[in-house]
Amino acid sequence: MTTWTEDDRLKALRAYDILDTGREADFDDVTALIARLCDAPIAVITLVDADRQWFKSEVGLGVSETPLETSFCRHVLLESDRLVVPDATADARFACNPLVTGTEGLRFYAGVVLRTEEGLPLGTLCVLDTKPRPEGLTALQTQALEVLARQVMGMLNLRRALAAGRRGDAELQRAMDALAESETRFRAIAESMPQMVWSTQPDGFHDYYNARWYEFTGVPAGSTDGEGWNGMFHPEDQERAFGVWRQSLETGQPYEIEYRLRRHDGVYRWTLGRARPIRNEAGEITRWFGTCTDIDDLKRSDQAKELLSQELSHRIKNIFAVVSALIALSARQHPEAKAFAAAVRTRINALARAHEFVRPHTETSQPTVGSMTLHAFLADLFKAYSDPNGAPRIVVSGDDATFDDQAATSVALLFHELATNASKYGALSQEGGRVTLQTRRLGDRFVLTWTETGGPFLDGPPTHVGFGSSLASLSVEGQLGGRLERNWELSGLQVIADLPATALSRRRAALNG
């Protein structure tokens, strides 16, 4: 039950004389560290004023305050010492909050109250994410949030005592003792983390590693201070890793790299190294905090999956070849089916070319296929229709687009049918005939216009719709979710395929959505 009034709380907050002060490195170190420990894009030290929440330190927000009516933190002050919101869109208290429904798109919140010795809540230390976290924080992350919240209060008390100077040596000593206790707890958390934790001075001089680093590497304490850490990497990775680190020091950009790190038994393990800078109010870097995470098992698992994917793709390619050979063999035994067999084989070959384009490739096989774009795919598909000198008779122009395996089969069947028909009956059946394929992005649509010229004059649409035309319509309308329009002009056939802009790369659209 609440035993304080809002007037009491605001009076206590004013006594700290901290609202609207500049950034301070000690507070920024806390938000940077808790953001990394909780793997959260946003971390904030919030002080709740009468009509606003003001941020003494923040990572990932880029503003110094927000209106109180949009505050998550005020609920912590009113309800408990801590608050975890796994998914704000599913919580009636926050579902209509502008920070949830607006461009910020906040989904997850976890905060711990900053409380005075008298029990008055001043604000919170909290982390936020734009993705829901049904599982909340881990036990270690929760402990870190609580310990660092106490450390923030210790710093606030010390700051007040140093600034006021009127409370005497006893209060100053209590604040210093509280800060020292919080520092001890922070060290305990850093030492117990499963990742290797390290930090450096602004110039990149390494001066701290946690116990996990020494446990993993087996080197004596202090032996990797300074630049000695680089000698722990695989010889083939040292120059690359040091170059990336130098670049981060020069630009202030976050450091992230994968390298092989020597374990205490001499085995090199793949490791993910990350670090971010801590800046003061003037924007100057005061420290770097970093972690090293052993990802060797994950790396080997990914390699095994890639190998399996390539093996499966190779077998599928062989199946295409076997089916095509079986059709050819059957046609020899049944000459009356020769034309039918030839049509089926060309369609199977078109599917095989689509598969060849999008299948997983090794470094040696990739250059034979080209870039993963629509234009590259079509250029490869239309090579068979070049003139005797190798010049293309089907010219592709306009806007290119990213392209993936989910669209390859449908696009291959559509344009294989159009090119085959053009060779038999349309523009490509005559020496001077040609085809242009114009591709255009129009807002949320992607339009492909196939235009034949120089072929036989047309006196209207055909009276019979063949299998190829039905297959083309099925590919566009059934598989790609678009519209197919045929215009039988005197000068030649025009076909317009109007697709959703995401149809050619659905997997990327799904990931970005």
Secondary structure, 3 states (H helix, E strand, C coil): CCCCCHHHHHHHHHHCCCCCCCCCHHHHHHHHHHHHHCCCCEEEEEEECCCEEEEEEEECCCCCEEEHHHCCHHHHHHHCCEEEECCHHHCCCCCCCHHHHCCCCCCEEEEEEEECCCCCEEEEEEEEECCCCCCCCCHHHHHHHHHHHHHHHHHHHHHHHHHHCCCHHHHHHHHHHHHHHHHHHHHHHHHHCCCEEEEECCCCCEEEECHHHHHHHCCCCCCCCECHHHHHECHHHHHHHHHHHHHHHHHCCCEEEEEEEECCCCCEEEEEEEEEEEECCCCCEEEEEEEEEECHHHHHHHHHHHHHHHHHHHHHHHHHHHHHHHHHHHHHHCHHHHHHHHHHHHHHHHHHHHHHHHCCCCCCCHHHCCCCEHHHHHHHHHHHHCCCCCCCCEEEEECCCECCHHHHHHHHHHHHHHHHHHHHCCHHHCCCCEEEEEEEEECCEEEEEEEEECCCCCCCCCCCCCHHHHHHHHHHHHHCCCEEEEEEECCEEEEEEEEECCHHHHHHHHHHC
